[in-house]
Amino acid sequence: MYEVAVIEDPAAAEASLDPMRSKLLAELVEPGSATSLAARVGLARQKVNYHLRTLERHGLVELVEERKKGNVTERVMQATAASFVISPVALAAVQPDPGKAPDRLSARWLLAVAAQLVRDVGTLITGATEARKRVATFAIDGEVRFASAADRAAFAEELADAVTALVSKYHDETAEGGRDHRLVVAVHPSLKEH
């Protein structure tokens, strides 16, 4: 089971967004059968089986084992990932395009860049999984508390200068066999957990 999987197929995204199927996915972090799940989610076993088959058809759950119980074969399923992210690819016709209105200070532009990040990394993960390889990535996630809006603006300017200097130092347009990498740096207000 993967820690996080990316859903790129619109039909799989639709299947995962059904409230009961979403609940079943959460329950199936640990293997379970339709019978054991029915008791936990308050549905008839046949209804659970219907939802499990739909999730299985879209690759969101997989068969772990089959157990014989008299004349019945019980199928034990597990989610293919502990959590899922729906890629903007699933909404291809309306996915955000940060190239349409680049504005470094716009929250909506930041959201479009983040959507592009989810799309690109999701595509890389899908390709790497098929090729049985790892994707070389790096991320920094942290918090900084600014005393004032002026401090935040000064920080953003210094950060932009530092990143520009690093890119200038390491970017080699003529490197034969080199590989381009996307760099995303974002600063936004932190959300408080309630």
PyMOL CGO cylinders between C-alpha atoms (Angstrom):
from pymol import cmd
from pymol.cgo import CYLINDER

trace = [
    CYLINDER, 0.00, 0.00, 0.00, 1.22, 3.45, -0.90, 0.3, 1, 1, 1, 1, 1, 1,
    CYLINDER, 1.22, 3.45, -0.90, 1.11, 6.30, 1.60, 0.3, 1, 1, 1, 1, 1, 1,
    CYLINDER, 1.11, 6.30, 1.60, -0.41, 8.61, -1.04, 0.3, 1, 1, 1, 1, 1, 1,
    CYLINDER, -0.41, 8.61, -1.04, -1.74, 7.83, -4.52, 0.3, 1, 1, 1, 1, 1, 1,
    CYLINDER, -1.74, 7.83, -4.52, -2.83, 10.19, -7.26, 0.3, 1, 1, 1, 1, 1, 1,
    CYLINDER, -2.83, 10.19, -7.26, -6.16, 9.74, -9.01, 0.3, 1, 1, 1, 1, 1, 1,
    CYLINDER, -6.16, 9.74, -9.01, -5.92, 10.95, -12.61, 0.3, 1, 1, 1, 1, 1, 1,
    CYLINDER, -5.92, 10.95, -12.61, -8.89, 9.15, -14.17, 0.3, 1, 1, 1, 1, 1, 1,
    CYLINDER, -8.89, 9.15, -14.17, -12.16, 11.14, -14.04, 0.3, 1, 1, 1, 1, 1, 1,
    CYLINDER, -12.16, 11.14, -14.04, -14.26, 8.00, -13.46, 0.3, 1, 1, 1, 1, 1, 1,
    CYLINDER, -14.26, 8.00, -13.46, -12.00, 6.92, -10.58, 0.3, 1, 1, 1, 1, 1, 1,
    CYLINDER, -12.00, 6.92, -10.58, -12.24, 10.42, -9.10, 0.3, 1, 1, 1, 1, 1, 1,
    CYLINDER, -12.24, 10.42, -9.10, -16.03, 10.28, -9.33, 0.3, 1, 1, 1, 1, 1, 1,
    CYLINDER, -16.03, 10.28, -9.33, -16.09, 6.84, -7.70, 0.3, 1, 1, 1, 1, 1, 1,
    CYLINDER, -16.09, 6.84, -7.70, -13.85, 7.99, -4.85, 0.3, 1, 1, 1, 1, 1, 1,
    CYLINDER, -13.85, 7.99, -4.85, -15.97, 11.07, -4.12, 0.3, 1, 1, 1, 1, 1, 1,
    CYLINDER, -15.97, 11.07, -4.12, -19.10, 9.07, -3.33, 0.3, 1, 1, 1, 1, 1, 1,
    CYLINDER, -19.10, 9.07, -3.33, -19.48, 9.51, 0.47, 0.3, 1, 1, 1, 1, 1, 1,
    CYLINDER, -19.48, 9.51, 0.47, -19.92, 5.79, 1.18, 0.3, 1, 1, 1, 1, 1, 1,
    CYLINDER, -19.92, 5.79, 1.18, -17.02, 4.77, -1.06, 0.3, 1, 1, 1, 1, 1, 1,
    CYLINDER, -17.02, 4.77, -1.06, -14.84, 7.40, 0.55, 0.3, 1, 1, 1, 1, 1, 1,
    CYLINDER, -14.84, 7.40, 0.55, -15.76, 5.95, 3.95, 0.3, 1, 1, 1, 1, 1, 1,
    CYLINDER, -15.76, 5.95, 3.95, -14.93, 2.44, 2.72, 0.3, 1, 1, 1, 1, 1, 1,
    CYLINDER, -14.93, 2.44, 2.72, -11.55, 3.64, 1.44, 0.3, 1, 1, 1, 1, 1, 1,
    CYLINDER, -11.55, 3.64, 1.44, -10.79, 5.07, 4.87, 0.3, 1, 1, 1, 1, 1, 1,
    CYLINDER, -10.79, 5.07, 4.87, -11.84, 1.80, 6.55, 0.3, 1, 1, 1, 1, 1, 1,
    CYLINDER, -11.84, 1.80, 6.55, -9.71, -0.24, 4.13, 0.3, 1, 1, 1, 1, 1, 1,
    CYLINDER, -9.71, -0.24, 4.13, -6.41, 1.15, 5.32, 0.3, 1, 1, 1, 1, 1, 1,
    CYLINDER, -6.41, 1.15, 5.32, -6.56, -2.21, 7.12, 0.3, 1, 1, 1, 1, 1, 1,
    CYLINDER, -6.56, -2.21, 7.12, -7.75, -5.23, 5.10, 0.3, 1, 1, 1, 1, 1, 1,
    CYLINDER, -7.75, -5.23, 5.10, -11.42, -6.08, 5.42, 0.3, 1, 1, 1, 1, 1, 1,
    CYLINDER, -11.42, -6.08, 5.42, -14.20, -8.11, 3.85, 0.3, 1, 1, 1, 1, 1, 1,
    CYLINDER, -14.20, -8.11, 3.85, -17.65, -6.95, 2.81, 0.3, 1, 1, 1, 1, 1, 1,
    CYLINDER, -17.65, -6.95, 2.81, -19.05, -8.67, 5.90, 0.3, 1, 1, 1, 1, 1, 1,
    CYLINDER, -19.05, -8.67, 5.90, -16.69, -6.95, 8.34, 0.3, 1, 1, 1, 1, 1, 1,
    CYLINDER, -16.69, -6.95, 8.34, -17.13, -3.59, 6.61, 0.3, 1, 1, 1, 1, 1, 1,
    CYLINDER, -17.13, -3.59, 6.61, -20.93, -3.84, 6.54, 0.3, 1, 1, 1, 1, 1, 1,
    CYLINDER, -20.93, -3.84, 6.54, -21.06, -3.83, 10.33, 0.3, 1, 1, 1, 1, 1, 1,
    CYLINDER, -21.06, -3.83, 10.33, -18.70, -0.85, 10.60, 0.3, 1, 1, 1, 1, 1, 1,
    CYLINDER, -18.70, -0.85, 10.60, -20.39, 1.37, 7.98, 0.3, 1, 1, 1, 1, 1, 1,
    CYLINDER, -20.39, 1.37, 7.98, -24.00, 0.35, 8.62, 0.3, 1, 1, 1, 1, 1, 1,
    CYLINDER, -24.00, 0.35, 8.62, -24.82, -1.06, 5.18, 0.3, 1, 1, 1, 1, 1, 1,
    CYLINDER, -24.82, -1.06, 5.18, -25.94, -4.46, 3.97, 0.3, 1, 1, 1, 1, 1, 1,
    CYLINDER, -25.94, -4.46, 3.97, -23.10, -6.75, 2.86, 0.3, 1, 1, 1, 1, 1, 1,
    CYLINDER, -23.10, -6.75, 2.86, -24.46, -6.80, -0.72, 0.3, 1, 1, 1, 1, 1, 1,
    CYLINDER, -24.46, -6.80, -0.72, -24.36, -2.99, -0.92, 0.3, 1, 1, 1, 1, 1, 1,
    CYLINDER, -24.36, -2.99, -0.92, -20.81, -2.96, 0.45, 0.3, 1, 1, 1, 1, 1, 1,
    CYLINDER, -20.81, -2.96, 0.45, -19.85, -5.58, -2.16, 0.3, 1, 1, 1, 1, 1, 1,
    CYLINDER, -19.85, -5.58, -2.16, -21.30, -3.36, -4.90, 0.3, 1, 1, 1, 1, 1, 1,
    CYLINDER, -21.30, -3.36, -4.90, -19.21, -0.38, -3.74, 0.3, 1, 1, 1, 1, 1, 1,
    CYLINDER, -19.21, -0.38, -3.74, -16.08, -2.53, -3.33, 0.3, 1, 1, 1, 1, 1, 1,
    CYLINDER, -16.08, -2.53, -3.33, -16.39, -3.84, -6.89, 0.3, 1, 1, 1, 1, 1, 1,
    CYLINDER, -16.39, -3.84, -6.89, -16.65, -0.26, -8.18, 0.3, 1, 1, 1, 1, 1, 1,
    CYLINDER, -16.65, -0.26, -8.18, -13.58, 0.80, -6.19, 0.3, 1, 1, 1, 1, 1, 1,
    CYLINDER, -13.58, 0.80, -6.19, -11.70, -2.29, -7.36, 0.3, 1, 1, 1, 1, 1, 1,
    CYLINDER, -11.70, -2.29, -7.36, -12.59, -1.61, -11.01, 0.3, 1, 1, 1, 1, 1, 1,
    CYLINDER, -12.59, -1.61, -11.01, -10.93, 1.81, -10.66, 0.3, 1, 1, 1, 1, 1, 1,
    CYLINDER, -10.93, 1.81, -10.66, -7.82, 0.48, -8.90, 0.3, 1, 1, 1, 1, 1, 1,
    CYLINDER, -7.82, 0.48, -8.90, -8.61, 2.12, -5.58, 0.3, 1, 1, 1, 1, 1, 1,
    CYLINDER, -8.61, 2.12, -5.58, -8.84, -1.17, -3.66, 0.3, 1, 1, 1, 1, 1, 1,
    CYLINDER, -8.84, -1.17, -3.66, -7.25, -4.53, -4.35, 0.3, 1, 1, 1, 1, 1, 1,
    CYLINDER, -7.25, -4.53, -4.35, -7.75, -8.14, -3.38, 0.3, 1, 1, 1, 1, 1, 1,
    CYLINDER, -7.75, -8.14, -3.38, -5.51, -9.20, -0.50, 0.3, 1, 1, 1, 1, 1, 1,
    CYLINDER, -5.51, -9.20, -0.50, -6.76, -12.75, -0.04, 0.3, 1, 1, 1, 1, 1, 1,
    CYLINDER, -6.76, -12.75, -0.04, -9.71, -15.05, -0.54, 0.3, 1, 1, 1, 1, 1, 1,
    CYLINDER, -9.71, -15.05, -0.54, -11.00, -17.15, 2.36, 0.3, 1, 1, 1, 1, 1, 1,
    CYLINDER, -11.00, -17.15, 2.36, -13.24, -20.19, 1.97, 0.3, 1, 1, 1, 1, 1, 1,
    CYLINDER, -13.24, -20.19, 1.97, -16.10, -20.30, 4.48, 0.3, 1, 1, 1, 1, 1, 1,
    CYLINDER, -16.10, -20.30, 4.48, -18.25, -23.30, 3.67, 0.3, 1, 1, 1, 1, 1, 1,
    CYLINDER, -18.25, -23.30, 3.67, -19.74, -22.73, 0.22, 0.3, 1, 1, 1, 1, 1, 1,
    CYLINDER, -19.74, -22.73, 0.22, -18.82, -19.05, 0.22, 0.3, 1, 1, 1, 1, 1, 1,
    CYLINDER, -18.82, -19.05, 0.22, -15.56, -17.41, -0.77, 0.3, 1, 1, 1, 1, 1, 1,
    CYLINDER, -15.56, -17.41, -0.77, -14.94, -14.27, 1.25, 0.3, 1, 1, 1, 1, 1, 1,
    CYLINDER, -14.94, -14.27, 1.25, -12.85, -11.64, -0.53, 0.3, 1, 1, 1, 1, 1, 1,
    CYLINDER, -12.85, -11.64, -0.53, -10.57, -9.56, 1.72, 0.3, 1, 1, 1, 1, 1, 1,
    CYLINDER, -10.57, -9.56, 1.72, -9.80, -6.16, 0.21, 0.3, 1, 1, 1, 1, 1, 1,
    CYLINDER, -9.80, -6.16, 0.21, -7.45, -3.30, 1.06, 0.3, 1, 1, 1, 1, 1, 1,
    CYLINDER, -7.45, -3.30, 1.06, -7.14, 0.26, -0.25, 0.3, 1, 1, 1, 1, 1, 1,
    CYLINDER, -7.14, 0.26, -0.25, -4.23, 0.70, -2.65, 0.3, 1, 1, 1, 1, 1, 1,
    CYLINDER, -4.23, 0.70, -2.65, -3.16, 3.79, -0.69, 0.3, 1, 1, 1, 1, 1, 1,
    CYLINDER, -3.16, 3.79, -0.69, -3.66, 5.26, 2.77, 0.3, 1, 1, 1, 1, 1, 1,
    CYLINDER, -3.66, 5.26, 2.77, -4.77, 8.54, 1.19, 0.3, 1, 1, 1, 1, 1, 1,
    CYLINDER, -4.77, 8.54, 1.19, -5.57, 9.87, -2.25, 0.3, 1, 1, 1, 1, 1, 1,
    CYLINDER, -5.57, 9.87, -2.25, -5.12, 13.15, -4.11, 0.3, 1, 1, 1, 1, 1, 1,
    CYLINDER, -5.12, 13.15, -4.11, -7.24, 13.94, -7.15, 0.3, 1, 1, 1, 1, 1, 1,
    CYLINDER, -7.24, 13.94, -7.15, -5.08, 15.40, -9.90, 0.3, 1, 1, 1, 1, 1, 1,
    CYLINDER, -5.08, 15.40, -9.90, -6.32, 18.34, -11.97, 0.3, 1, 1, 1, 1, 1, 1,
    CYLINDER, -6.32, 18.34, -11.97, -5.87, 15.93, -14.90, 0.3, 1, 1, 1, 1, 1, 1,
    CYLINDER, -5.87, 15.93, -14.90, -9.19, 14.39, -13.82, 0.3, 1, 1, 1, 1, 1, 1,
    CYLINDER, -9.19, 14.39, -13.82, -10.79, 17.73, -14.72, 0.3, 1, 1, 1, 1, 1, 1,
    CYLINDER, -10.79, 17.73, -14.72, -8.73, 18.21, -17.87, 0.3, 1, 1, 1, 1, 1, 1,
    CYLINDER, -8.73, 18.21, -17.87, -11.03, 20.70, -19.58, 0.3, 1, 1, 1, 1, 1, 1,
    CYLINDER, -11.03, 20.70, -19.58, -11.12, 23.05, -16.57, 0.3, 1, 1, 1, 1, 1, 1,
    CYLINDER, -11.12, 23.05, -16.57, -7.80, 22.41, -14.84, 0.3, 1, 1, 1, 1, 1, 1,
    CYLINDER, -7.80, 22.41, -14.84, -5.99, 25.58, -13.77, 0.3, 1, 1, 1, 1, 1, 1,
    CYLINDER, -5.99, 25.58, -13.77, -3.25, 27.02, -15.98, 0.3, 1, 1, 1, 1, 1, 1,
    CYLINDER, -3.25, 27.02, -15.98, -0.80, 29.24, -14.09, 0.3, 1, 1, 1, 1, 1, 1,
    CYLINDER, -0.80, 29.24, -14.09, 0.54, 30.50, -17.42, 0.3, 1, 1, 1, 1, 1, 1,
    CYLINDER, 0.54, 30.50, -17.42, -2.71, 32.36, -18.13, 0.3, 1, 1, 1, 1, 1, 1,
    CYLINDER, -2.71, 32.36, -18.13, -2.33, 35.01, -15.44, 0.3, 1, 1, 1, 1, 1, 1,
    CYLINDER, -2.33, 35.01, -15.44, 1.08, 34.90, -13.73, 0.3, 1, 1, 1, 1, 1, 1,
    CYLINDER, 1.08, 34.90, -13.73, 0.92, 37.10, -10.65, 0.3, 1, 1, 1, 1, 1, 1,
    CYLINDER, 0.92, 37.10, -10.65, 3.38, 36.17, -7.90, 0.3, 1, 1, 1, 1, 1, 1,
    CYLINDER, 3.38, 36.17, -7.90, 1.24, 37.89, -5.26, 0.3, 1, 1, 1, 1, 1, 1,
    CYLINDER, 1.24, 37.89, -5.26, -2.12, 36.36, -6.19, 0.3, 1, 1, 1, 1, 1, 1,
    CYLINDER, -2.12, 36.36, -6.19, -3.54, 33.57, -4.01, 0.3, 1, 1, 1, 1, 1, 1,
    CYLINDER, -3.54, 33.57, -4.01, -5.46, 32.24, -7.03, 0.3, 1, 1, 1, 1, 1, 1,
    CYLINDER, -5.46, 32.24, -7.03, -2.27, 32.06, -9.07, 0.3, 1, 1, 1, 1, 1, 1,
    CYLINDER, -2.27, 32.06, -9.07, -0.60, 30.21, -6.18, 0.3, 1, 1, 1, 1, 1, 1,
    CYLINDER, -0.60, 30.21, -6.18, -3.50, 27.75, -6.23, 0.3, 1, 1, 1, 1, 1, 1,
    CYLINDER, -3.50, 27.75, -6.23, -3.03, 27.25, -10.00, 0.3, 1, 1, 1, 1, 1, 1,
    CYLINDER, -3.03, 27.25, -10.00, 0.71, 26.63, -9.44, 0.3, 1, 1, 1, 1, 1, 1,
    CYLINDER, 0.71, 26.63, -9.44, -0.11, 24.16, -6.65, 0.3, 1, 1, 1, 1, 1, 1,
    CYLINDER, -0.11, 24.16, -6.65, -2.55, 22.37, -8.96, 0.3, 1, 1, 1, 1, 1, 1,
    CYLINDER, -2.55, 22.37, -8.96, 0.18, 22.16, -11.61, 0.3, 1, 1, 1, 1, 1, 1,
    CYLINDER, 0.18, 22.16, -11.61, 2.51, 20.72, -8.95, 0.3, 1, 1, 1, 1, 1, 1,
    CYLINDER, 2.51, 20.72, -8.95, -0.07, 18.05, -8.03, 0.3, 1, 1, 1, 1, 1, 1,
    CYLINDER, -0.07, 18.05, -8.03, -0.60, 17.26, -11.73, 0.3, 1, 1, 1, 1, 1, 1,
    CYLINDER, -0.60, 17.26, -11.73, 3.11, 17.06, -12.57, 0.3, 1, 1, 1, 1, 1, 1,
    CYLINDER, 3.11, 17.06, -12.57, 4.19, 15.09, -9.51, 0.3, 1, 1, 1, 1, 1, 1,
    CYLINDER, 4.19, 15.09, -9.51, 1.19, 12.79, -9.91, 0.3, 1, 1, 1, 1, 1, 1,
    CYLINDER, 1.19, 12.79, -9.91, 2.20, 12.08, -13.51, 0.3, 1, 1, 1, 1, 1, 1,
    CYLINDER, 2.20, 12.08, -13.51, 5.80, 11.45, -12.39, 0.3, 1, 1, 1, 1, 1, 1,
    CYLINDER, 5.80, 11.45, -12.39, 4.64, 9.07, -9.65, 0.3, 1, 1, 1, 1, 1, 1,
    CYLINDER, 4.64, 9.07, -9.65, 2.42, 7.17, -12.08, 0.3, 1, 1, 1, 1, 1, 1,
    CYLINDER, 2.42, 7.17, -12.08, 5.27, 6.80, -14.57, 0.3, 1, 1, 1, 1, 1, 1,
    CYLINDER, 5.27, 6.80, -14.57, 7.80, 5.86, -11.90, 0.3, 1, 1, 1, 1, 1, 1,
    CYLINDER, 7.80, 5.86, -11.90, 5.43, 3.26, -10.44, 0.3, 1, 1, 1, 1, 1, 1,
    CYLINDER, 5.43, 3.26, -10.44, 4.95, 1.68, -13.87, 0.3, 1, 1, 1, 1, 1, 1,
    CYLINDER, 4.95, 1.68, -13.87, 8.73, 1.69, -14.44, 0.3, 1, 1, 1, 1, 1, 1,
    CYLINDER, 8.73, 1.69, -14.44, 9.37, 0.48, -10.85, 0.3, 1, 1, 1, 1, 1, 1,
    CYLINDER, 9.37, 0.48, -10.85, 11.63, 3.46, -10.16, 0.3, 1, 1, 1, 1, 1, 1,
    CYLINDER, 11.63, 3.46, -10.16, 11.72, 6.28, -7.65, 0.3, 1, 1, 1, 1, 1, 1,
    CYLINDER, 11.72, 6.28, -7.65, 11.21, 9.95, -8.43, 0.3, 1, 1, 1, 1, 1, 1,
    CYLINDER, 11.21, 9.95, -8.43, 13.98, 12.29, -7.27, 0.3, 1, 1, 1, 1, 1, 1,
    CYLINDER, 13.98, 12.29, -7.27, 12.23, 15.14, -5.45, 0.3, 1, 1, 1, 1, 1, 1,
    CYLINDER, 12.23, 15.14, -5.45, 12.98, 17.55, -2.63, 0.3, 1, 1, 1, 1, 1, 1,
    CYLINDER, 12.98, 17.55, -2.63, 10.64, 19.70, -0.54, 0.3, 1, 1, 1, 1, 1, 1,
    CYLINDER, 10.64, 19.70, -0.54, 10.85, 22.04, 2.39, 0.3, 1, 1, 1, 1, 1, 1,
    CYLINDER, 10.85, 22.04, 2.39, 7.79, 22.62, 4.54, 0.3, 1, 1, 1, 1, 1, 1,
    CYLINDER, 7.79, 22.62, 4.54, 7.92, 24.94, 7.50, 0.3, 1, 1, 1, 1, 1, 1,
    CYLINDER, 7.92, 24.94, 7.50, 6.49, 28.01, 9.14, 0.3, 1, 1, 1, 1, 1, 1,
    CYLINDER, 6.49, 28.01, 9.14, 7.81, 31.48, 9.74, 0.3, 1, 1, 1, 1, 1, 1,
    CYLINDER, 7.81, 31.48, 9.74, 6.11, 34.17, 11.84, 0.3, 1, 1, 1, 1, 1, 1,
    CYLINDER, 6.11, 34.17, 11.84, 6.44, 37.74, 10.56, 0.3, 1, 1, 1, 1, 1, 1,
    CYLINDER, 6.44, 37.74, 10.56, 6.16, 40.71, 12.89, 0.3, 1, 1, 1, 1, 1, 1,
    CYLINDER, 6.16, 40.71, 12.89, 4.68, 42.88, 10.14, 0.3, 1, 1, 1, 1, 1, 1,
    CYLINDER, 4.68, 42.88, 10.14, 3.58, 43.00, 6.52, 0.3, 1, 1, 1, 1, 1, 1,
    CYLINDER, 3.58, 43.00, 6.52, 6.79, 44.93, 5.79, 0.3, 1, 1, 1, 1, 1, 1,
    CYLINDER, 6.79, 44.93, 5.79, 8.87, 42.06, 7.22, 0.3, 1, 1, 1, 1, 1, 1,
    CYLINDER, 8.87, 42.06, 7.22, 6.91, 39.58, 5.10, 0.3, 1, 1, 1, 1, 1, 1,
    CYLINDER, 6.91, 39.58, 5.10, 7.56, 41.67, 1.97, 0.3, 1, 1, 1, 1, 1, 1,
    CYLINDER, 7.56, 41.67, 1.97, 11.26, 41.98, 2.80, 0.3, 1, 1, 1, 1, 1, 1,
    CYLINDER, 11.26, 41.98, 2.80, 11.46, 38.21, 3.38, 0.3, 1, 1, 1, 1, 1, 1,
    CYLINDER, 11.46, 38.21, 3.38, 9.78, 37.52, 0.03, 0.3, 1, 1, 1, 1, 1, 1,
    CYLINDER, 9.78, 37.52, 0.03, 12.23, 39.83, -1.74, 0.3, 1, 1, 1, 1, 1, 1,
    CYLINDER, 12.23, 39.83, -1.74, 15.28, 38.26, -0.06, 0.3, 1, 1, 1, 1, 1, 1,
    CYLINDER, 15.28, 38.26, -0.06, 13.93, 34.77, -0.76, 0.3, 1, 1, 1, 1, 1, 1,
    CYLINDER, 13.93, 34.77, -0.76, 13.41, 35.64, -4.44, 0.3, 1, 1, 1, 1, 1, 1,
    CYLINDER, 13.41, 35.64, -4.44, 16.95, 37.04, -4.63, 0.3, 1, 1, 1, 1, 1, 1,
    CYLINDER, 16.95, 37.04, -4.63, 18.43, 33.95, -2.95, 0.3, 1, 1, 1, 1, 1, 1,
    CYLINDER, 18.43, 33.95, -2.95, 16.54, 31.55, -5.22, 0.3, 1, 1, 1, 1, 1, 1,
    CYLINDER, 16.54, 31.55, -5.22, 17.51, 33.59, -8.30, 0.3, 1, 1, 1, 1, 1, 1,
    CYLINDER, 17.51, 33.59, -8.30, 21.17, 33.46, -7.24, 0.3, 1, 1, 1, 1, 1, 1,
    CYLINDER, 21.17, 33.46, -7.24, 21.02, 29.68, -6.70, 0.3, 1, 1, 1, 1, 1, 1,
    CYLINDER, 21.02, 29.68, -6.70, 19.31, 29.11, -10.05, 0.3, 1, 1, 1, 1, 1, 1,
    CYLINDER, 19.31, 29.11, -10.05, 21.93, 31.28, -11.77, 0.3, 1, 1, 1, 1, 1, 1,
    CYLINDER, 21.93, 31.28, -11.77, 24.70, 29.32, -10.09, 0.3, 1, 1, 1, 1, 1, 1,
    CYLINDER, 24.70, 29.32, -10.09, 23.43, 25.81, -10.92, 0.3, 1, 1, 1, 1, 1, 1,
    CYLINDER, 23.43, 25.81, -10.92, 21.35, 26.17, -14.10, 0.3, 1, 1, 1, 1, 1, 1,
    CYLINDER, 21.35, 26.17, -14.10, 23.32, 24.91, -17.11, 0.3, 1, 1, 1, 1, 1, 1,
    CYLINDER, 23.32, 24.91, -17.11, 21.37, 25.21, -20.34, 0.3, 1, 1, 1, 1, 1, 1,
    CYLINDER, 21.37, 25.21, -20.34, 24.15, 23.42, -22.26, 0.3, 1, 1, 1, 1, 1, 1,
    CYLINDER, 24.15, 23.42, -22.26, 24.61, 20.44, -19.92, 0.3, 1, 1, 1, 1, 1, 1,
    CYLINDER, 24.61, 20.44, -19.92, 24.51, 17.39, -22.15, 0.3, 1, 1, 1, 1, 1, 1,
    CYLINDER, 24.51, 17.39, -22.15, 22.39, 14.74, -20.47, 0.3, 1, 1, 1, 1, 1, 1,
    CYLINDER, 22.39, 14.74, -20.47, 21.16, 17.28, -17.93, 0.3, 1, 1, 1, 1, 1, 1,
    CYLINDER, 21.16, 17.28, -17.93, 17.57, 17.15, -16.75, 0.3, 1, 1, 1, 1, 1, 1,
    CYLINDER, 17.57, 17.15, -16.75, 15.27, 20.11, -16.19, 0.3, 1, 1, 1, 1, 1, 1,
    CYLINDER, 15.27, 20.11, -16.19, 13.61, 20.38, -12.77, 0.3, 1, 1, 1, 1, 1, 1,
    CYLINDER, 13.61, 20.38, -12.77, 10.68, 22.55, -11.75, 0.3, 1, 1, 1, 1, 1, 1,
    CYLINDER, 10.68, 22.55, -11.75, 11.14, 24.75, -8.71, 0.3, 1, 1, 1, 1, 1, 1,
    CYLINDER, 11.14, 24.75, -8.71, 8.13, 25.96, -6.72, 0.3, 1, 1, 1, 1, 1, 1,
    CYLINDER, 8.13, 25.96, -6.72, 8.50, 28.19, -3.67, 0.3, 1, 1, 1, 1, 1, 1,
    CYLINDER, 8.50, 28.19, -3.67, 5.38, 29.40, -1.92, 0.3, 1, 1, 1, 1, 1, 1,
    CYLINDER, 5.38, 29.40, -1.92, 4.57, 31.46, 1.14, 0.3, 1, 1, 1, 1, 1, 1,
    CYLINDER, 4.57, 31.46, 1.14, 1.00, 31.69, 2.42, 0.3, 1, 1, 1, 1, 1, 1,
    CYLINDER, 1.00, 31.69, 2.42, -0.67, 32.27, 5.77, 0.3, 1, 1, 1, 1, 1, 1,
    CYLINDER, -0.67, 32.27, 5.77, -0.82, 29.16, 7.96, 0.3, 1, 1, 1, 1, 1, 1,
    CYLINDER, -0.82, 29.16, 7.96, -4.20, 27.65, 8.80, 0.3, 1, 1, 1, 1, 1, 1,
    CYLINDER, -4.20, 27.65, 8.80, -4.98, 26.98, 12.43, 0.3, 1, 1, 1, 1, 1, 1,
    CYLINDER, -4.98, 26.98, 12.43, -6.28, 23.48, 13.19, 0.3, 1, 1, 1, 1, 1, 1,
    CYLINDER, -6.28, 23.48, 13.19, -9.53, 23.60, 15.20, 0.3, 1, 1, 1, 1, 1, 1,
]
cmd.load_cgo(trace, "trace")
